[in-house]
Amino acid sequence: MTACIVGWSHTPFGKHENEDVESLIVQAAQGALADSGLEAADIDEIFVGHCNVGFSRQEFTASLALQADDALRFVPATRVENACATGSAAIYQGIKTIEAKRARFVLVVGVEKMTGATGPEIGENLLKGSYVKEEADIEGGFAGVFGTIAESYFQRHGDQTDALAKIATKNHKAGARNPLAHIQKDLGYDFCRTVSDKNPLVAGPLKRTDCSLVSDGAAAVVLSDVESALAMPKAVIFRATAHVNDFLPMSRRDILLLDGCEKAWGQALGDAGLTLDDLDFVETHDCFTIAELMEYEAMGLTPRGEGARAIHEGWTEMDGKLPVNPSGGLKSKGHPIGATGVSMHVMSAKQLTGTAGGIQVKDAKLAGIFNMGGTAVANFCSILEPLR
């Protein structure tokens, strides 16, 4: 690949009553510029990942990034949207611009302000990421979609309630060590496993602790070409990227296989000349715990139907053979939709430069990232490593 991450920034994820999309974009953009050591005048192009789907009245948001610094005036800026993979889609547009030699330095910001909406509004907005002709009436919103998927998985492979609770426990334990996470509390296995007033069933077999969080937040990266990155204080290179889209209707595919996820991982690892065993950790899209379980299988960590083995045998724990979601994942860190993919890349870059603090994976040199939009419809996979 011909692009590197040379600076980054990440607001805390959570409920930010006094922030809006604009203020979140400005914070993240200013932070990434400062972290890179570049001036705003050095930026050649801007991409803003903002899904929105009704969360914010401000629909046209690309030029809000210019509010970060007057020197950004007249820099081309474009908003990118690809459901829950919006942030990665924005980064990939930046990479393509650099590969085409249309820019040396690109600023990418991912943002979402979700918590200002009511519960019914949130459910309606999120269902826009489904195939509305067939799936919009599934009870429980997008949680209902994945609740239905979980029921089907249980029918095919047996009850996986224990495995899902262990995934939630793992990710909350990690989130408790991440100062940027929405929930910084180790909830423990008993709480995550047990239905209670504080952890009720939400959809199908999924409890509240099986579902990612409705969050506000932003993250940003500065991308550069390799030649420029070699002269900068720090740089993380994209060793490979893959973007695969599958059919939108779940009725056109076996949803339990996550074929698009499998294909994206295969392409990225193949292009990088690596196997999954070469990676030191993975940040994957655990919008629901059942998604992380099925992604174990799609990435090739276990055979089909045996994803539970990875969590039961501790493979994906921080000290396991392949730590998964050391940041806490969407489950604990939060899931402000447009920011999520950028957040995954920021968290991975911090790991690879030894600056991840309490969530640091020891001697991390190769990272895998999987970010998906919809029910494994838009699938993005990145392989990152330090440039030097």
C-alpha positions in Angstrom: 0.0 0.0 0.0 1.1 3.6 -0.5 -0.6 5.3 2.5 0.3 5.7 6.2 -1.3 7.1 9.3 0.9 9.8 10.7 -1.4 11.5 13.2 -4.6 10.7 15.1 -7.0 11.9 17.7 -10.0 10.4 19.5 -12.6 12.1 21.7 -14.1 10.1 24.6 -17.1 8.1 23.5 -20.3 8.5 25.5 -23.2 10.8 26.0 -22.1 14.4 25.3 -25.1 16.6 26.0 -23.1 19.8 25.3 -21.6 18.7 22.0 -22.9 18.6 18.5 -21.6 17.2 15.3 -19.7 20.3 14.5 -17.9 20.6 17.9 -17.0 16.9 17.8 -15.6 17.2 14.3 -13.5 20.3 15.2 -12.1 18.6 18.4 -11.0 15.5 16.5 -9.6 17.4 13.5 -7.6 19.8 15.6 -6.3 16.9 17.7 -5.2 14.9 14.7 -3.4 17.9 13.1 -1.6 18.7 16.3 -0.6 15.0 16.8 0.8 14.8 13.2 2.9 18.0 13.7 1.5 19.3 10.4 -0.1 22.7 9.7 -3.6 22.9 8.4 -2.2 24.4 5.3 -0.5 21.1 4.6 -3.8 19.2 4.1 -4.6 18.6 0.5 -8.1 16.9 1.0 -10.6 16.1 3.7 -13.1 13.2 4.1 -15.7 13.2 6.8 -17.4 10.0 7.7 -20.9 10.8 9.0 -23.7 8.3 8.7 -26.4 10.4 10.3 -29.6 8.7 9.0 -31.6 11.2 10.9 -29.7 11.6 14.2 -28.6 15.2 13.4 -30.5 18.0 11.6 -27.2 19.0 10.1 -27.1 16.7 7.1 -24.4 18.5 5.0 -21.3 18.1 7.2 -18.2 17.9 5.0 -17.2 21.5 5.3 -17.7 21.5 9.1 -14.1 20.2 9.2 -13.0 23.6 7.9 -14.1 25.1 11.2 -11.0 23.5 12.8 -8.7 26.0 11.2 -9.1 29.0 8.9 -6.3 27.6 6.8 -8.5 24.8 5.7 -10.7 27.1 3.8 -11.1 26.0 0.1 -9.6 22.6 0.8 -11.8 20.0 -1.0 -14.0 18.2 1.6 -16.4 15.3 1.0 -18.8 13.4 3.2 -18.7 9.6 3.0 -21.4 7.2 4.2 -21.5 3.4 4.2 -23.7 2.5 7.2 -21.7 1.3 10.3 -18.6 1.0 8.1 -18.8 4.8 7.3 -15.5 5.6 9.1 -13.5 2.9 7.3 -15.1 4.0 4.0 -13.9 7.6 4.6 -10.3 6.3 5.3 -10.3 4.2 2.2 -11.3 7.2 0.1 -8.3 9.1 1.6 -6.0 6.2 0.7 -7.3 6.1 -2.9 -6.6 9.8 -3.2 -3.1 9.4 -2.0 -2.5 6.3 -4.3 -3.8 8.4 -7.2 -1.1 11.0 -6.3 -3.8 13.7 -5.9 -2.7 14.4 -2.4 0.2 14.1 0.0 -1.7 14.7 3.2 -5.4 13.8 3.8 -7.4 14.5 6.9 -10.2 12.0 7.7 -12.7 12.6 10.5 -15.4 10.1 11.6 -18.2 11.5 13.7 -21.7 10.7 15.1 -24.0 12.4 17.6 -26.7 9.8 18.5 -27.8 10.3 22.0 -30.0 13.3 21.3 -32.6 11.0 19.7 -35.4 9.2 21.5 -35.4 5.4 21.8 -38.0 4.9 19.0 -36.1 7.4 16.8 -32.8 5.5 17.4 -34.5 2.2 16.4 -36.0 3.7 13.3 -32.8 5.4 12.2 -30.7 2.2 12.6 -33.1 0.1 10.7 -32.3 2.2 7.6 -29.1 0.1 7.5 -31.3 -2.9 6.7 -33.1 -4.0 3.5 -36.3 -2.0 4.4 -38.5 -3.8 1.9 -38.1 -7.1 3.8 -36.5 -6.3 7.2 -37.8 -3.0 8.4 -40.7 -4.6 10.3 -38.5 -7.0 12.3 -39.5 -6.3 16.0 -36.8 -4.7 18.1 -35.0 -2.6 15.4 -31.5 -3.6 14.4 -31.2 -5.4 17.7 -34.1 -7.5 16.5 -32.2 -8.2 13.3 -29.3 -9.6 15.2 -31.6 -11.2 17.7 -33.1 -13.2 14.8 -29.6 -14.0 13.6 -28.7 -15.3 17.1 -31.8 -17.5 17.2 -30.9 -19.0 13.9 -27.3 -19.6 15.0 -28.5 -21.3 18.2 -30.8 -23.5 16.2 -28.0 -24.6 13.9 -25.1 -24.8 16.4 -26.6 -25.0 19.8 -27.2 -22.5 22.6 -24.3 -20.1 22.8 -25.5 -18.0 25.7 -22.4 -18.8 27.8 -20.1 -17.8 24.9 -21.9 -14.5 24.3 -21.6 -13.6 27.9 -17.9 -14.4 27.9 -17.4 -12.1 24.9 -19.3 -9.3 26.6 -17.3 -9.9 29.8 -14.0 -9.8 27.9 -14.8 -6.6 26.1 -16.1 -4.8 29.3 -13.0 -5.9 31.1 -10.9 -4.2 28.3 -13.1 -1.1 28.3 -12.5 -0.6 32.0 -8.9 0.0 31.1 -9.6 2.4 28.2 -10.1 6.0 29.3 -11.9 6.8 26.0 -14.5 4.1 26.4 -18.2 4.8 26.9 -18.5 2.2 29.7 -15.4 1.9 31.8 -16.6 -0.8 34.1 -15.8 -4.5 34.4 -19.3 -5.9 34.6 -18.2 -9.5 35.3 -19.4 -12.8 33.8 -22.3 -13.3 36.3 -23.9 -10.0 35.4 -23.4 -10.5 31.6 -24.7 -14.1 31.8 -27.8 -13.4 33.9 -31.1 -11.8 32.8 -32.0 -9.2 35.4 -33.8 -5.8 35.7 -30.5 -4.1 34.8 -29.7 -6.6 32.1 -33.0 -7.5 30.4 -33.5 -9.5 27.2 -33.6 -7.0 24.3 -34.3 -9.2 21.3 -34.3 -13.0 20.9 -31.6 -14.4 23.2 -29.6 -11.1 23.3 -29.5 -9.2 26.5 -28.5 -5.6 27.0 -24.9 -6.6 27.6 -24.9 -8.3 24.2 -25.6 -5.0 22.4 -23.3 -2.2 21.5 -23.9 1.3 22.9 -25.6 4.3 21.5 -22.8 6.8 21.7 -21.6 10.3 20.7 -18.0 10.9 19.6 -15.4 11.5 16.9 -12.0 10.2 15.8 -9.6 11.5 13.2 -6.5 10.5 11.3 -4.0 12.2 9.1 -2.9 10.1 6.1 0.2 10.6 4.0 2.1 9.0 1.3 5.0 6.7 2.3 7.8 9.1 1.2 6.4 11.9 3.3 5.8 9.5 6.2 9.4 8.5 6.3 10.4 12.0 7.4 7.7 12.2 10.2 8.1 11.3 13.8 5.7 8.3 13.6 3.9 6.4 10.9 1.8 3.3 10.7 1.5 1.8 7.2 -1.5 0.1 5.5 0.1 -3.2 4.5 -3.2 -4.2 2.9 -6.8 -3.2 2.6 -9.9 -4.9 1.3 -13.4 -3.7 0.7 -16.1 -6.2 -0.2 -19.9 -5.5 -0.5 -22.5 -8.3 -0.3 -26.2 -8.4 -1.2 -28.2 -6.1 1.0 -31.2 -8.5 1.6 -30.5 -11.2 4.1 -32.8 -13.4 2.2 -30.3 -13.6 -0.7 -27.5 -15.2 1.5 -26.8 -17.5 4.4 -26.5 -14.8 7.0 -24.7 -17.1 9.5 -21.7 -17.4 7.2 -20.8 -13.7 6.9 -19.4 -14.4 3.5 -18.4 -10.8 2.9 -16.4 -10.8 6.1 -14.7 -14.0 5.1 -13.8 -12.7 1.6 -12.5 -9.3 3.0 -10.2 -11.1 5.4 -9.0 -13.5 2.7 -8.2 -10.6 0.4 -6.5 -8.5 2.9 -4.4 -11.3 4.4 -3.5 -12.6 0.9 -2.4 -9.2 -0.3 -0.3 -8.7 2.8 1.3 -12.1 2.4 0.2 -13.1 5.9 -2.0 -15.6 7.8 -4.2 -14.9 10.7 -1.6 -16.5 13.0 0.8 -13.7 12.1 -1.4 -11.0 13.6 -0.8 -9.7 17.1 -4.3 -8.5 17.7 -7.6 -7.8 16.0 -10.2 -5.0 16.4 -13.4 -6.4 15.0 -17.0 -5.2 14.7 -18.9 -6.4 17.7 -22.0 -4.4 17.2 -23.6 -7.4 19.0 -21.8 -10.3 20.7 -23.2 -12.7 18.2 -21.4 -10.8 15.5 -18.1 -11.2 17.2 -18.7 -14.9 17.6 -19.5 -15.4 13.9 -16.6 -13.2 12.9 -14.2 -15.6 14.7 -15.4 -18.1 12.2 -15.4 -15.8 9.1 -11.8 -14.6 9.8 -10.7 -18.2 10.0 -9.9 -18.4 13.7 -12.2 -21.5 14.1 -14.1 -23.7 11.8 -17.8 -22.9 11.1 -20.0 -23.4 14.0 -17.1 -23.6 16.5 -16.6 -19.9 17.3 -17.4 -20.5 20.9 -14.2 -22.5 21.2 -12.1 -19.3 20.7 -13.7 -17.5 23.7 -14.1 -20.6 26.0 -10.4 -21.5 25.5 -9.3 -17.9 26.0 -7.7 -17.4 22.6 -9.2 -13.9 22.2 -8.4 -12.6 25.7 -5.7 -10.0 26.2 -3.2 -12.7 27.0 -4.5 -15.2 24.4 -3.0 -16.2 21.1 -5.1 -13.5 19.2 -6.4 -10.7 21.4 -9.7 -9.5 20.0 -11.0 -6.0 20.8 -8.3 -4.9 23.3 -9.9 -1.5 23.1 -13.2 -2.8 24.5 -14.8 -3.0 21.1 -18.1 -1.4 20.2 -19.6 -3.3 23.1 -17.7 -1.3 25.7 -15.9 1.6 23.9 -19.2 2.6 22.2 -20.5 2.8 18.6 -21.0 6.3 17.3 -21.6 5.0 13.8 -19.6 7.3 11.6 -16.7 7.4 14.1 -16.4 3.7 14.6 -14.2 2.7 11.7 -11.8 5.6 12.3 -11.7 4.8 16.0 -10.6 1.2 15.2 -7.7 2.5 13.1 -6.7 5.0 15.8 -6.8 2.4 18.5 -4.7 0.0 16.3 -2.2 2.8 15.5 -1.8 3.5 19.2 -1.1 -0.2 19.8 1.5 -0.4 17.0 3.4 2.6 18.3 3.3 1.4 22.0 1.1 4.3 23.1 -2.1 2.4 24.0 -1.5 2.7 27.8 -3.6 0.3 29.9 -4.9 -1.6 26.9 -1.5 -2.1 25.3 -0.9 -5.5 23.7 2.7 -6.6 24.4 5.0 -6.2 21.4 2.2 -5.5 18.9 3.6 -5.2 15.4 0.8 -6.4 13.1 -2.9 -5.5 13.5 -6.0 -6.6 11.8 -9.2 -4.5 11.6 -12.6 -5.6 10.5 -15.4 -3.0 10.2 -18.8 -3.8 8.7 -21.9 -1.9 7.6 -25.3 -3.5 7.9 -25.4 -7.3 8.4 -22.0 -7.9 6.8 -23.0 -6.0 3.7 -20.2 -3.4 3.5 -17.0 -5.2 4.7 -13.7 -3.4 5.3 -10.5 -5.1 6.4 -7.2 -3.4 7.1 -3.8 -4.8 8.0 -1.5 -2.3 9.7 2.1 -2.3 10.8 4.6 0.3 11.9 6.4 1.9 9.0 9.8 1.6 10.8 
